Amino acid sequence: MSNNSDPLFDRYSNMDFSDAKPVAAVPALARLQAEHGGKSRVTMRLDNDVLAIFKARAEMTGGNYQTLINQALRDSAQGMTLAEVVRTAIRQELHTG
């Protein structure tokens, strides 16, 4: 882990994790991992401007840019156009508001 990739690096860099337990040994963490499983680690190259857009959106919404990229890929794979995504988002906001 480097401070370039994780904004919390400085906060936790000096902590001692030598007594840390694996996720499987902590039932609550194991349950969370099972619930959010089904993901694969991939390496891919993105254009810098595209990545900057997702990071900016994540910062504005308080979310995670990787989650936003995943959702965009899911929407694309399901054949949703940008207009459909916008309409869906507006409907959801009107319904909750």
Residue, then its C-alpha position, 0 to 999 in steps of 0.5 A: m500500500s502506498n500513500n499515492s493510492d490510499p488517502l488514509f495511508d498516513r493515518y494507519s501507516n504506523m499501526d502494528f497489524s502483526d496480531a491481526k486475524p484473517v477475515a475468516a476468523v472474525p464472523a462479522l467480517a466473514r459475513l460481510q465478505a460473503e455478502h459482497g463477494g462475487k468480485s474479481r480483481v482486474t488490472m486495466r488502463l483507463d484514460n486519465d480524463v475518464l478516471a479524473i471524472f469518476k474520481a471527481r464524481a465520487e468526491m462530490t457524492g462521498g462515494n468510491y470511484q471504483t464503485l461508480i466505474n463498476q456501476a457504469l460498466r454494469d449499466s453499459a453491459q445491460g444496454m442502458t443508454l446515458a439518457e436511460v440512466v439519467r431518467t432512472a436517477i431522476r425518477q428515483e430522486l423524485h420518488t424519494g423526495 
